Amino acid sequence: MNPQAVWGCLCLLGFSLLRAAKGNLQLLSFQPRTLYQYRYTLDVQLHHTSTPWPWGARLQAEALIHLHRLWRDRGGEELLQVQVHDLKAQHQPEEEESQDRTGGSPVEIALSPEAQAELQQPVFISWNSGKVRAFYGNEAENILISNLKRGIISLFQLQPHAGTTVEEDASGSCQVTYTVSNHSITKIKDLLSCSEPKSGFTSINKIFGVEWQPSSRSQYVVKDSLLQSVLAEESHTVAPALRSRSGIKITSRQQLQLVSSAMPGLAEVSGESLKDVLAGTEARSQPLGMASLFFRRVCTHCPSLRAFLKAFDRQRVKTDTSKVATTWQFQRFIQMLRSAKKRDVLQLLRRAPEETRPFLVEVAVATQSVASLAALSDFLDFSKESKPLLEKFLYTAALSLQPSGELLHLVLDKLDGKQLAPETWETGIIAVGSLVGKLCQQKLCGLQVVERGVETILRGLRGAEEESEVVIYLLALGNAMLPETIPTLLEHTEDGPTAVTAAATSALQRFPAPHICSKVKRAMRRVFHQKRKSYDKTCRLAAAEILLDNHPLPMDVINILLATNEMETEMATFLLLKIQNSLRDHHHLAKKIMKDIMGDPRINNYNFFSKVGISSSFSGPMTVTQDLTSTFGLDLLFLEGGFLRKSVSDFSLLSHGQRLRAAQVTFEAQGMESMMGENLSEGEEEPELMAGMSATFFDVQLRPIIFFRGYTDLMAKVLLSRGEPTSIVRGNLLLMDHHQVIPLQSGLQVTIKLQGGLGLDISADMDVSIWEQEVKTSVTARGSLAMDFQAELDSPFLQATLRSQTEAETSIHFDTKLRFSSSPVLMCLQLREEQVPYREVFTVSQSAGSQSSTARKGRHGTLSGREFALHQTNSKVCNLLLTAEKE
């Protein structure tokens, strides 16, 4: 033979062997008439991450797995029979830990004869060199046992060559990546890519959801085309996004080790096809899916509405929304109503005393079951029911964090064709806008009821004759935040009277940066620079904010700065402070551009920034944790004579890349120029004397409130004022509602549940004293938060639940005092938080057979109250005013 040919053959052979060693293995197969015995072990643990040491539940199991090859076709497809033998399980009891923090000895779990019989029933898989093509078993089998077998079968799902593909196993259909080296195969599964039947829900806003960090890694050893061992490990860390300290970690470890492959096994079954072979087996198996089936645990201790109604006359419903006991009660009622029938919900609403009906309406809306909404539909009569109860229903619907199409349908039906009080109608339209926007965020814009809601707002806007009606429809469009309505908003921004322009620009400010396109920016430039007509200073400032907050062009920033030279002192001061404040905001989209511009001495000089007005704009952090930053912002715009034109108090949350306006309260007074003897700007229309307030709560604009309109009304309010604050929001809100099923590769199931309720009472007051020449405003927010987070493990032998409950109460006060009897005007701002009591309880419950146990740990404390130092000048003025007040 030619030596070169021999050398070439040897090189080719060596290359092939090297390729096999580095990236591929030989095709996998099992031999006929051979019993393959594998030892299977399973170790699943759940523990709280917030305790100083791991504390939770643990399940261990081991068994022998018998595998036979029953049939093989010419293409390499094999029918394998897999059977579980001698399964033993044990769990770690929850006893008091010893000094070395080790629990008691593992306790054996006694299996019932029925469970043992079902475990030993064989299952069959269609298998081709590592790939499980199909799974066959008894579809009437216990779900948990069937899922356990799926977990064992999943260990036989592999491929002998490197690459990325999509596989189906007990976890669902997931993307996996293989690497091969020598006799080892490593599989990394991307659990975030897995698709399984939808069996849960979560909040639209990630701030109120659950953070889930999963990982999965499997190691296979293959020799001589035979699977020798498997080690599969996965972990899941789940925690409330707002409080990662209250998390739970789940680990699952499966191991399969070949024990024997020398024993004689079952004879092969003859047949032309896989279907014929299966028909010949005694088991009569049906094709089943590889993904684990969803298991719903039966709750034996959950509250029942039927039982509550039987003892209704002896029950007392708490209604103080600022107390955490009321918030826990709110969540318990939601659990009752989710499984209740319509007649029981309706009976509850009708039998309830009048003072508790608003609370129960909140519960029924938050539940959003078919039965609860149907009961509300029958109970609420918009032609007869009291106005406060109807507004409570509409506000609760508007603030619902994850509304359904059925809820919007109910609101529209109740508004359609009814003669309603103006306040109720306004609240209803605003609620429609909020529901439409949230349904579209859930990608449900195509629902017929959503289209009906949009048409209701647009048709009403086109037909509105009164200015106040137009404003309400524009605010509803702001709540909806639909990009297709931006042209409508722009039209009203440029051509409407002051109130309409203000409402339209306010709606545009709600849109995220990607929707503030060049067309919007051109319109905002025309408003700010008054190219078509004169605009009120608040509208011009809103237009400037839209330009500055949405990826501004450098020329826009420069032109706005140049325009301040021609503005009145107070307006210029406010705008310059707004720009300076954005430089301190790490999350501001224009920070870099503004920083570059401010580096130019022609801009950043005394000529620009020497304004001496008393208007101000600032924001800063209140609380910073690893999960959340809460900020407080205050904008104060004054008239040249020192009277307050507009104040905006803003409380926002920043977490996981999202920003949420938790609460914003705006006081506005207009028409004061004539009372103060000031002249209007050239071309500016004389506004009506008016003072009012508006609020945004969890990104939902509420109906504005008017304190007075006109001089006569002002005098009447001043003379007849009772000094009582105006309630802005009072009620309960289901803040967090998350339900997630995590199918482990082992076939076991973990269900994650998070429910968080918020009780809130926000009130505001504005006191104008003409004689003492003082203006006082105050905003008080009292609230309670109750959060229940739990993970449930379901297996054929053990049910375990880890639970973390957190509660807190807080009260925040923001007061302003303005004295304009002297020059310069004196202003004092006070922001203080009362002490915050909190409590956490951690629970571990386990149930195996007829035995069950529960253990609890907890901690509680009180965070000291504090007063926030806003800035040095403010502190000096406050000392001066408060000292004078005491004297």
Stockholm file with secondary structure:
# STOCKHOLM 1.0

chainA/1-887         MNPQAVWGCLCLLGFSLLRAAKGNLQLLSFQPRTLYQYRYTLDVQLHHTSTPWPWGARLQAEALIHLHRLWRDRGGEELLQVQVHDLKAQHQPEEEESQDRTGGSPVEIALSPEAQAELQQPVFISWNSGKVRAFYGNEAENILISNLKRGIISLFQLQPHAGTTVEEDASGSCQVTYTVSNHSITKIKDLLSCSEPKSGFTSINKIFGVEWQPSSRSQYVVKDSLLQSVLAEESHTVAPALRSRSGIKITSRQQLQLVSSAMPGLAEVSGESLKDVLAGTEARSQPLGMASLFFRRVCTHCPSLRAFLKAFDRQRVKTDTSKVATTWQFQRFIQMLRSAKKRDVLQLLRRAPEETRPFLVEVAVATQSVASLAALSDFLDFSKESKPLLEKFLYTAALSLQPSGELLHLVLDKLDGKQLAPETWETGIIAVGSLVGKLCQQKLCGLQVVERGVETILRGLRGAEEESEVVIYLLALGNAMLPETIPTLLEHTEDGPTAVTAAATSALQRFPAPHICSKVKRAMRRVFHQKRKSYDKTCRLAAAEILLDNHPLPMDVINILLATNEMETEMATFLLLKIQNSLRDHHHLAKKIMKDIMGDPRINNYNFFSKVGISSSFSGPMTVTQDLTSTFGLDLLFLEGGFLRKSVSDFSLLSHGQRLRAAQVTFEAQGMESMMGENLSEGEEEPELMAGMSATFFDVQLRPIIFFRGYTDLMAKVLLSRGEPTSIVRGNLLLMDHHQVIPLQSGLQVTIKLQGGLGLDISADMDVSIWEQEVKTSVTARGSLAMDFQAELDSPFLQATLRSQTEAETSIHFDTKLRFSSSPVLMCLQLREEQVPYREVFTVSQSAGSQSSTARKGRHGTLSGREFALHQTNSKVCNLLLTAEKE
#=GR chainA/1-887 SS CCHHHHHHHHHHHHHHHHHHHHTBCCCCCCCTTEEEEEEEEEEEEEEESSSSSCEEEEEEEEEEEEEEEEEECTTSCEEEEEEEEEEEEEECCCCCCCTTCCCCCCEEECCCHHHHHHHTSCEEEEEETTEEEEEEECTTSCHHHHHHHHHHHHTTCCCSBCEEEEEEETTEEEEEEEEEETTEEEEEEEEEEEECCCCCBCCSSGGGSEEEEEEEEEEEEEETTEEEEEEEEEEEEEEETTCGGGCEEEEEEEEEEEEEEEEECCCCCCCSSHHHHHHTSTTCCEEECSSCCCCCCCCSSSCCHHHHHHTGGGCCCCCCTTSHHHHHHHHHHHHHHHTCCHHHHHHHHHHSCGGGHHHHHHHHHHHCCHHHHHHHHHHCCTTTSCHHHHHHHHHHHHHCSSCCHHHHHHHHHHHTTCCCCHHHHHHHHHHHHHHHHHHHHTTCTTSHHHHHHHHHHHHHHHHCCSHHHHHHHHHHHHHHTCGGGHHHHHHHHHHSCHHHHHHHHHHHTTSCGGGCCHHHHHHHHHHHTTSSSCCCHHHHHHHHHHHHHSSCCHHHHHHHHHHGGGSCHHHHHHHHHHHHHHHHCTTCTTHHHHHHHHTCTTTSSHHHHCCCCSCEEEEEEEEECSSCEEEEEEEEEECTTSCEEEEEEEEEEEETTEEEEEEEEEEEEESHHHHHTCCCCTTCCCCCCEEEEEEEETTEECCCEEEEESHHHHHHHHHHCCCCCEEEEEEEEEEEEEEEEEECTTSCEEEEEEEEEEEEEEEEEEEEETTTTEEEEEEEEEEEEEEEEEEEEECSSCEEEEEEEEEEEEEEEEEEEEECSSSSCEEEEEEEECCEEEEEEEEEEEEETTEEEEEEEEEEEEECCEEECCCHHHHHHHHHHHHHHHC
#=GC SS_cons         CCHHHHHHHHHHHHHHHHHHHHTBCCCCCCCTTEEEEEEEEEEEEEEESSSSSCEEEEEEEEEEEEEEEEEECTTSCEEEEEEEEEEEEEECCCCCCCTTCCCCCCEEECCCHHHHHHHTSCEEEEEETTEEEEEEECTTSCHHHHHHHHHHHHTTCCCSBCEEEEEEETTEEEEEEEEEETTEEEEEEEEEEEECCCCCBCCSSGGGSEEEEEEEEEEEEEETTEEEEEEEEEEEEEEETTCGGGCEEEEEEEEEEEEEEEEECCCCCCCSSHHHHHHTSTTCCEEECSSCCCCCCCCSSSCCHHHHHHTGGGCCCCCCTTSHHHHHHHHHHHHHHHTCCHHHHHHHHHHSCGGGHHHHHHHHHHHCCHHHHHHHHHHCCTTTSCHHHHHHHHHHHHHCSSCCHHHHHHHHHHHTTCCCCHHHHHHHHHHHHHHHHHHHHTTCTTSHHHHHHHHHHHHHHHHCCSHHHHHHHHHHHHHHTCGGGHHHHHHHHHHSCHHHHHHHHHHHTTSCGGGCCHHHHHHHHHHHTTSSSCCCHHHHHHHHHHHHHSSCCHHHHHHHHHHGGGSCHHHHHHHHHHHHHHHHCTTCTTHHHHHHHHTCTTTSSHHHHCCCCSCEEEEEEEEECSSCEEEEEEEEEECTTSCEEEEEEEEEEEETTEEEEEEEEEEEEESHHHHHTCCCCTTCCCCCCEEEEEEEETTEECCCEEEEESHHHHHHHHHHCCCCCEEEEEEEEEEEEEEEEEECTTSCEEEEEEEEEEEEEEEEEEEEETTTTEEEEEEEEEEEEEEEEEEEEECSSCEEEEEEEEEEEEEEEEEEEEECSSSSCEEEEEEEECCEEEEEEEEEEEEETTEEEEEEEEEEEEECCEEECCCHHHHHHHHHHHHHHHC
//
